[in-house]
Amino acid sequence: MTPLHKKIISNIQESGSITVDEYISIALYTPDLGYYAKDHIIGRSGDFITSPEICQIFGELIGIFMIDQVTSAQPVERLDIIECGPGRGTLMHDILHTLEFYPDIFEKTHIHLVEISPSAKKQQAQTLEQYNHVYWYKTLEDVPFSSGYTFVLANEFFDALPIKQYYEKDGDIRERKVKLDQHNNLCFDVPDDAAHFTEICPLYEKIIHNINERLTRGPGSLLIIDYGDDAANRNKNTLQGVCDHQFADIFESPGLVDISHQVNFQSLRELIAPNIIIYPLITQSEFLNQLGIDLRLQQLLQNATAKQRMELLTACARLTAPQHMGEIFKVLYAQSR
Ligand code: SAH
């Protein structure tokens, strides 16, 4: 049993039960013991792999997209890129590598990384060591407002935030809790198929409101890429545990297992201020195809060895194929007027 597991059990013994978001927050964020204190959570040697870790083309295309969006409106005096949950820093690295081809913009770019995990921050600092003007913050509210263009980016960030779950019983809406069974094992108080099951992520509101303010005060964009869907009331439990590239019980080894949920894009969209333009939700495959993933792939294949060719083809298929990340992952893009 992990030390955090023991701590959670004694906590519940005192209080009787804790809410689902309390459980997730403790499991992920407890200093030194929580999941985000763990080294190497992303990548082959970690627990899960993300799009930027699969292939450099992902970040390069986002860099191109950014240049296109930022320059389409007015001359750029300054560009502030805010990335929420930058993982190993790979996405930002590939974006900056692309921006370097546009020195006018690159010289005016400042990078703001919102990261809660000290070990992830260390990793990001290593990945981005050749770049200047890179700053870290624990929350989005801490990032100063930009006097220029703000580009907010979040890949697989919203899915990692703690959620609350609710259900209906005897005509009342009740909050689902985590408790102990008669053997002192962690369990839910009601099963996944409880009536009118809903999930709410309180941090969606806090974060989107902050972005609204940034995109209202000045020009800016918001790009969210994550797995989930657009259905209003999905009526299902989407919590998922992952450890060592396999699904895992979220109550097994708290602190060692990643806990995430499927992002409710409809809720995110409803929170975006009416003065901001929201583009229709598209799949990751549509997004990458529109940005010319095939063209970039062909370019890279020309100078690749046989082994690299194989790797590149497999990676692009993983990013775009419907049975892999192509359709499960969605892209939400919004822009100030
Ligand atoms: N965007 C990266 C990593 C995704 S994993 C990629 O695509 O590879 C989620 C990231 O969000 C991790 O870096 C994690 O440490 C960070 N994170 C999770 N919860 C957070 C929170 N509440 N505030 C800030 N960062 C958080």
Residues whose N, C-alpha, C, O or C-beta is under 5 A from the ligand:
A	BS01	SAH	T50 C84 G85 P86 G87 R88 V114 E115 I116 S117 A120 K138 N155 E156 F157 A160
